[in-house]
Amino acid sequence: MPPDSTATKARLLDAASAEFTRYGIAGARVDRIAEQAKANKRLIYVYFGNKDELFDIVLARSTAAISDLVPFTPEDLPDYAVRLFDALLVNQDVLRLNAWRQLERPLTAAERMADLAYKQAPLAAAQQAGALDAGLDPEDLLILVIGLAMAWFTHFGSAVAESVHDEAARVSRHREAIREAVRRLVGG
């Protein structure tokens, strides 16, 4: 019976996540991933194909973790945006991984929207039911809501501005700003 590969795969995925987050796709090295995971480099190719496929798996895993943490609630978009912000605040690797993907392997507009398509139908249904203002196309509304949740990271990066002395109070104010901005956006 062959040895159980679950633990090795998990170590390789964790090491790959750290490597891709730090160096991107082009800068990541399978040798470093294998060394960090205390695994044979050949196993990366056996389990995951090649470096690009490994990156795709790492990104999908990271994105799925955020989706699991933050279920989509079209009936309460302000709360969804705040929960997304909170999840990203403590899981910023997903932002870095997505940034590397956009820098090194940009998606087409159609590919980007396919990633969000499963959220558009519930938004359209909520608009048709009168629960949300129907003035914006569901695709645009979704982009704006996610953009508001991510704006902090675009401006401050992975940390709060150094001039902000009370970080918790500042994050709390920003959280409420997100909630209010999305509430106004959806006509609530």
TAPEVEN-V945910 format. One record per residue. N is the residue number from 1. RES is the residue in three letters. OMEGA is omega in radians with two decimals (none if undefined). Layout:
# TAPEVEN-V945910
{{N:RES:OMEGA} {N:RES:OMEGA}}
This chain:
# TAPEVEN-V945910
{{1:MET:3.14} {2:PRO:3.13} {3:PRO:3.12} {4:ASP:-3.08} {5:SER:-3.05} {6:THR:-3.10} {7:ALA:3.12} {8:THR:3.11} {9:LYS:-3.13} {10:ALA:3.11} {11:ARG:3.12} {12:LEU:3.13} {13:LEU:3.11} {14:ASP:3.13} {15:ALA:3.12} {16:ALA:3.11} {17:SER:3.12} {18:ALA:-3.12} {19:GLU:-3.13} {20:PHE:3.11} {21:THR:-3.08} {22:ARG:-2.96} {23:TYR:-3.07} {24:GLY:-3.10} {25:ILE:-3.07} {26:ALA:-3.08} {27:GLY:-3.13} {28:ALA:3.13} {29:ARG:-3.14} {30:VAL:3.08} {31:ASP:3.13} {32:ARG:3.12} {33:ILE:-3.13} {34:ALA:3.14} {35:GLU:3.14} {36:GLN:-3.12} {37:ALA:-3.07} {38:LYS:-3.11} {39:ALA:3.08} {40:ASN:-3.13} {41:LYS:-3.13} {42:ARG:-3.12} {43:LEU:3.07} {44:ILE:-3.12} {45:TYR:3.12} {46:VAL:-3.04} {47:TYR:-2.94} {48:PHE:-3.14} {49:GLY:3.12} {50:ASN:-3.07} {51:LYS:3.13} {52:ASP:3.12} {53:GLU:3.08} {54:LEU:3.09} {55:PHE:3.14} {56:ASP:3.12} {57:ILE:3.13} {58:VAL:-3.14} {59:LEU:3.14} {60:ALA:3.13} {61:ARG:-3.14} {62:SER:3.12} {63:THR:3.12} {64:ALA:3.12} {65:ALA:3.10} {66:ILE:3.12} {67:SER:3.10} {68:ASP:3.13} {69:LEU:-3.01} {70:VAL:3.10} {71:PRO:-3.11} {72:PHE:-3.12} {73:THR:-3.12} {74:PRO:3.14} {75:GLU:3.12} {76:ASP:-3.11} {77:LEU:3.08} {78:PRO:3.13} {79:ASP:3.10} {80:TYR:-3.11} {81:ALA:3.12} {82:VAL:3.11} {83:ARG:3.09} {84:LEU:3.08} {85:PHE:-3.13} {86:ASP:3.14} {87:ALA:3.14} {88:LEU:3.12} {89:LEU:-3.12} {90:VAL:3.13} {91:ASN:-3.01} {92:GLN:3.10} {93:ASP:3.14} {94:VAL:3.09} {95:LEU:-3.14} {96:ARG:3.11} {97:LEU:3.10} {98:ASN:3.10} {99:ALA:3.10} {100:TRP:3.13} {101:ARG:-3.13} {102:GLN:3.13} {103:LEU:-2.98} {104:GLU:-3.13} {105:ARG:-3.05} {106:PRO:3.07} {107:LEU:3.00} {108:THR:3.10} {109:ALA:-3.13} {110:ALA:3.12} {111:GLU:3.11} {112:ARG:-3.10} {113:MET:3.08} {114:ALA:3.09} {115:ASP:-3.07} {116:LEU:-3.02} {117:ALA:-3.09} {118:TYR:3.11} {119:LYS:-3.06} {120:GLN:-3.11} {121:ALA:3.09} {122:PRO:3.08} {123:LEU:3.13} {124:ALA:3.12} {125:ALA:3.11} {126:ALA:3.09} {127:GLN:3.14} {128:GLN:3.12} {129:ALA:3.13} {130:GLY:3.14} {131:ALA:3.11} {132:LEU:3.04} {133:ASP:-3.11} {134:ALA:-3.09} {135:GLY:3.13} {136:LEU:3.04} {137:ASP:-3.13} {138:PRO:3.12} {139:GLU:3.13} {140:ASP:3.13} {141:LEU:3.14} {142:LEU:3.12} {143:ILE:-3.13} {144:LEU:-3.13} {145:VAL:3.13} {146:ILE:3.11} {147:GLY:3.09} {148:LEU:3.12} {149:ALA:-3.07} {150:MET:-3.04} {151:ALA:3.14} {152:TRP:-3.04} {153:PHE:3.07} {154:THR:-3.09} {155:HIS:-3.04} {156:PHE:-3.03} {157:GLY:-3.05} {158:SER:-3.10} {159:ALA:3.04} {160:VAL:3.13} {161:ALA:-3.08} {162:GLU:-3.12} {163:SER:3.14} {164:VAL:-3.06} {165:HIS:-3.11} {166:ASP:-3.04} {167:GLU:-3.10} {168:ALA:3.12} {169:ALA:3.14} {170:ARG:3.11} {171:VAL:3.12} {172:SER:3.09} {173:ARG:-3.14} {174:HIS:3.09} {175:ARG:3.14} {176:GLU:3.06} {177:ALA:3.08} {178:ILE:-3.12} {179:ARG:-3.11} {180:GLU:3.14} {181:ALA:3.12} {182:VAL:3.09} {183:ARG:3.11} {184:ARG:-3.13} {185:LEU:-3.10} {186:VAL:3.05} {187:GLY:-3.10} {188:GLY:none}}
